[in-house]
Amino acid sequence: MGVCTQSGSALQWQGGHEIVRIEPWGTNSLRVRGTVWQEIRDGLPGALLDQPPASGADAGQPGSGTAGSPGDGAIKIGAESSRITNGGLTAEVSAGGQLRFLGADGRELLSETTPHFTGPPTRRYKATGGGTHHFEVLFNAHDDERFYGLGQHQHGRLNQKGAVVELIQRNTEVSIPFLVSSRGYGLLWNHPGVGRVELGATVTRWVSEATRQWDYWVTAADDPAGLLRQYGAAAGRAPLFPEWASGFWQCKLRYKTQDELLGIAREYKRRGLPLSVIVVDYFHWTLQGEWKFEPSEWPDPEAMVKELDQLGVKLMVSVWPNVNPASENYAEMKDLGLLVDNEHGLDFQLAFWDRNSASRVPMTFYDSTNPRAREYIWSKVKQNYYDYGIRTWWLDACEPELVPEAPDNLRYHLGPGAEVTNIYPMLHARGFYEGMRAEGEEEILSLCRSAWAGSQRWGALVWSGDIESTFEDLRRQICGGLNIGLSGIPWWTTDIGGFKNGNINDPSFRELIVRWFQFGVFCPVFRLHGVRQPGTMIGSQQTGSDNEIWSFGDEQYEIIRRLLFLRERLRPYVMAQMRVAHETGLPPMRPLFLDFPGDPVSWEVEDQFLFGGDVLVAPVCTEGARERRVYLPAGPAGTTVWRDAWSGAEHEGGQWITAPAPLELIPVYLRAGGAVEPFGSFADLAPADPPASLPASSADGSTGE
C-alpha cells in the first residue's frame, strides 16, 4: 500500500520507492509522471509547452466538454482511493497505486490493469544503465474501442485497434505518440525515446525503451474535435500558413542546374499554368555539411531567385542534416561538440553518396538537440541561401535516417539515443524557425520528412516520404494523412504519383498519376515530386525522367491542367481551413467522424475524408475503376444535405451512393449551404491553351527569341 498527499495543485502517491504525481494541465486534462528515483523532475525533454494552458481556455468552443466547471483541480484524499478532478476529467488512484480516469459523467475512460497478486505489476521498470529504465504500463482493453493518430504510418489503417505501432522515426514512418480514443479521451505519451504501443484485444501497452521518468498527458472531451483543441493548447498549434504555399508545387528528383530549373518555371508560365513553388533537390551542394550551392551548376542563385520572384514563384531548397568528414565544416563541428556521437565504434551513422563519390561515404549528423548546433547550421544556411533571397526549406532525411538502425548507440546533447532520438526532427525544424524569426520573417514553412509531437508549432509541413508509385500506396496515404492530422500536424502532403518506380510511359502509371493529382488537389499542400523511370542513376548524378504535368501524355495533361485551376479556385477555402488549424488545432484534412461524431458509420469509413467541414472527397484508388461507393454522413436528426460538386445533384446524408468516376473526375460532395459552390463542368475549369505563337522554351531555358 502507498500514501497519497496533496502537493500544491497536484495529487501525489508514493509506495515504496515509486512516486506518481498527477496535476491539472490545461482544459479537462491531467499530466501524470512517475519515477523510482527520489523525486519528480521538471525540465526533461518532451512535447508539452513549458507552462500548462489555463484550464477553461477553450471553454465556449464546441466540443470542449465541461471545461471550467466547478471543482477544477479539486483533490479528495481517502483511505481506499484518492481523486483529482480538472473540469471534465478525474483521475483516481487506489491505495495500491492503480490509476483510473473518469469522464465528466463518471464513466470510466481509461484504467490500468489489475495485476495478478503473484505476477508483475501494472507499471514495470527494468534498469538499463545510466540512470534510465525500460518502462511499461498496461491499460485495460475494450473490444469496441477505436484508436486514431500516432503520426503517419504505412499500414493503411485509420483505426489502429489491433496494431503494434513502433515509436521510432523512419523514412515514411512518422512517430507522434498522441492517440485519440473513441471512448472520449486523448493520450500523449510524452517520451521522445524509442518504444512502442500495443493496441491489443486483451491489453493496451505503452513501452519506453529508456527513460528517467515516465510521463503522459490525458485529456477528455465530448467529441474528437474537443480533444484536438485541448491537445493543441497543450502542445502548441501551427502558425499561420503562408498564402503562397497554398498553390501548386513543382518538384522532381532532380533539377541539376540553374538553367534547367529556370527553364521549367518559364515553361509553366509560357503555358499559362499556375505555379507557386519550385524546388531544388539534393546534390545541388558542394559537399554534404557545407550547405551551399555548387557554383558550376548554380552560378547566380540571387539572380535565379529574382527571376522566380518576378514569375510569382517561390524557390525551396533541400537542406540535409548529414555532414561529410571531408566537408569544410566537419572538423570545427567535431571540435565544438555539434555532431551526434556514438557510444561504440566510429562516429558515423549513415553511408551515403556525395558529390563525385564513386561509392557511399560514411557520414554523421549534426546534433539538433544542441542549441549551439542549431545556431551553427542556421548561420551557414543564412550565408549561403537566405542571403540570396531564399526563404523556405526542405528538411529532408531528418529522422535522422540511421543505417544500421541502432539508436541505442547514439549520444545526443540531450541524452542517450534510446531516450531522446525521436525528438530530433522537431528540434531540427525549431532551429530553422528560430533562425527565420531572428531575421524578422513571419511566414515560415519547412518541408520535413519526419516530425514529432509539437513539430507543428515550428512550421513543419510533413510529407509521406519515399513511397512506391502504386494504387495501394495511394490508398494508404489517405489513412496516413488523416492520422497525422489527428496527431496535431495540420500541414501535410505526399509525392503526387508516389516517389519511386513510376514509369512515365506506362499506361498504368499515367492513370495512377491522374488519380493521385485528383487526391492532391484536396490535400493541405498540392505538390508533385518523384524519381521517374526510365533512365535514373544512383549517386550524385542521379536525375529521373521528366516529371512536369505535360510529361505523362496529352490526355493526362489536359486533365491535370484543369486540376491545377481547380486548386486555384479552392485557394481561399484552403486558407480559411489553415486559419482554423492555427486557431483551433483542427486539421484541414480530417476523417468523417471529426465533424459527424454522432454518425456511427462515419467512424468506419477509411478511404474518404473531409477537406474542411464543407467538402467530402472520395479518391479513386483502384486501377480501371470508373465509379465507387461513397458514404455521405449525416448530422443530428439526419439533416445534412450533400451536393455533387460536378452535377449539383443533391443527396440526403446518412446513406451510401454509387458515384460516377470517369478518369477526369474524382467524386466530391459539398455540404449544402457551405462555403464552396459546385464546380460545374470539368471542361470549363481551365482557360484555353495559350496562343500557338508563343515561343517554346528550349532545353537550356531560353525562349528561342
Secondary structure, 3 states (H helix, E strand, C coil): CCEEEEECCEEEEEECCEEEEEEECCCCEEEEEEECCCCCCCCCCCCCCCCCCCCCCCCCCCCCCCCCCCCCCEEEECCCEEEEEECCEEEEEECCCCEEEECCCCCEEEEECCCCCCCCCCEEEEEEECCEEEEEEEEECCCCCCEEEEEECCCCCCCCCCCEEEECCECCEEEEEEEEECCCEEEEECCCCCEEEEECCCEEEEEEEEECCEEEEEEECCCHHHHHHHHHHHHCCCCCCCHHHHCEEECCCCCCCHHHHHHHHHHHHHCCCCCCEEEECCCCECCCCCCCECCCCCCCHHHHHHHHHHCCCEEEEECCCEECCCCCCHHHHHHCCCECEECCCCCCCEEECCCCCCCCEEEEEECCCCHHHHHHHHHHHHHHCHHHCCCEEEECCCCCCCCCCCHHHEECCCCEHHHHHHHHHHHHHHHHHHHHHHCCCCCCCEEECCCCCCHHHHCEEEECCCCECCHHHHHHHHHHHHHHHCCCCCCEECCECCCEEEECCCHHHHHHHHHHHHHHHCCCCEEECCEEECCCCCCCCCCCCCCCCCCCCHHHHHHHHHHHHHHHHHHHHHHHHHHHHHHHCCCCEECHHHHCCCCHHHHCCCCCEEECCCEEECCCCCCCCCEEEEEECCCHHHCCEEEECCCCCEEECCEEEEEECCCCCCCEEEECCCCCCCCCCHHHCCCCCCCCCCCCCCCCCCCCC
